[in-house]
Amino acid sequence: QVQLVESGGGLVQPGGSLTLSCAVSGLRLESYAIGWFRQAPGKERERVSCVGSGDKPPSYAKSVKGRFTISRDNAKNTAYLQMNSLEPGDTAVYYCTPSCLPTSNYWGQGTQVTVSS
């Protein structure tokens, strides 16, 4: 059974930083892409970043490029999203999935990120 558990969200002031973690079980993460998506109230889920299982560089949404960094530790079967210079527009529930596609069958419960002063 595939399970993903996101953690690390919280309330942060504009300009602050957070690191999200995604612990994966039930599959070997090294064989899969890993994507981070987010969904704000009243909006559709959007892809924030994705990195494949090979050597291709990760991709980022324009709105987060230069501020967010995706990474993975295959030995720990865990993925990360380092978020710097956070803005109120980054407020959303963040999800990880072993895919770069929003049609993935596997999602965690999400972790809430709120950026507010």
C-alpha positions in Angstrom: 0.0 0.0 0.0 1.5 3.3 -1.1 1.4 6.1 1.6 2.7 9.6 1.5 2.9 11.8 4.6 3.6 15.5 4.2 4.9 17.6 7.1 6.6 20.8 7.9 3.8 23.3 7.1 2.8 26.1 9.4 2.3 29.8 9.8 5.2 32.0 8.7 5.6 35.7 8.1 6.2 37.1 4.6 9.8 36.6 3.7 10.2 33.6 5.9 11.2 30.1 5.1 9.8 26.6 5.5 10.9 23.1 4.5 8.3 20.6 3.7 9.0 16.8 3.9 7.2 14.0 2.1 7.8 10.5 3.6 6.9 7.8 1.2 6.2 4.1 1.9 5.1 1.3 -0.3 7.3 2.1 -3.2 10.9 2.8 -3.9 11.0 6.6 -4.5 14.3 6.3 -6.5 12.2 4.8 -9.4 9.7 7.5 -9.5 9.4 11.2 -10.2 8.3 13.3 -7.2 6.0 16.3 -7.5 4.8 18.9 -5.1 1.4 20.5 -5.8 -0.6 23.1 -3.9 -4.2 24.1 -3.6 -5.4 27.3 -2.3 -9.1 27.9 -1.3 -11.3 28.3 -4.3 -8.5 27.5 -6.7 -7.5 24.4 -8.7 -4.5 22.3 -7.6 -1.4 23.5 -9.3 2.0 21.9 -9.7 4.7 23.7 -7.8 7.7 21.6 -8.7 8.7 18.2 -10.0 11.9 16.2 -10.4 12.2 13.0 -12.3 14.0 9.8 -11.2 16.9 10.5 -13.7 19.4 13.3 -14.2 17.0 15.9 -15.7 16.9 19.1 -13.8 13.8 19.8 -11.8 11.0 22.1 -13.0 9.3 24.9 -11.1 6.2 27.0 -11.6 7.1 30.5 -12.6 5.6 31.9 -9.4 8.1 30.0 -7.2 11.2 29.7 -9.4 14.3 31.1 -7.6 12.5 30.8 -4.2 11.7 27.1 -3.9 14.0 24.1 -4.2 12.9 20.5 -4.6 15.1 17.6 -3.5 14.9 14.0 -2.6 16.8 11.5 -0.4 16.3 8.1 -2.0 17.9 6.4 0.9 15.3 7.8 3.2 12.5 7.5 0.7 11.7 11.1 1.4 11.3 14.2 -0.7 11.6 17.8 0.4 10.5 21.3 -0.7 12.6 24.1 0.6 10.6 27.3 0.4 12.3 30.7 0.9 11.1 34.3 0.6 7.5 33.2 1.2 4.7 35.4 0.0 1.0 35.5 1.0 0.3 34.1 -2.4 2.1 30.9 -1.4 -0.7 30.2 1.2 -2.2 26.8 0.3 -2.3 23.1 1.3 0.8 21.4 -0.2 0.7 17.9 -1.4 3.4 15.5 -2.7 2.9 12.6 -5.2 5.1 10.1 -6.9 4.4 11.7 -10.3 4.7 15.0 -12.1 1.0 14.7 -13.2 -2.0 16.0 -11.3 -3.8 12.7 -12.3 -1.6 10.7 -10.0 -3.5 8.1 -8.0 -1.4 8.6 -4.9 -1.6 11.6 -2.6 -0.8 12.5 0.9 -3.1 14.3 3.3 -1.4 17.6 2.6 0.3 20.1 4.9 -1.1 23.7 5.4 1.2 26.6 4.7 0.0 30.0 5.7 2.0 33.1 5.0 0.7 36.1 6.9 1.9 38.9 9.1 
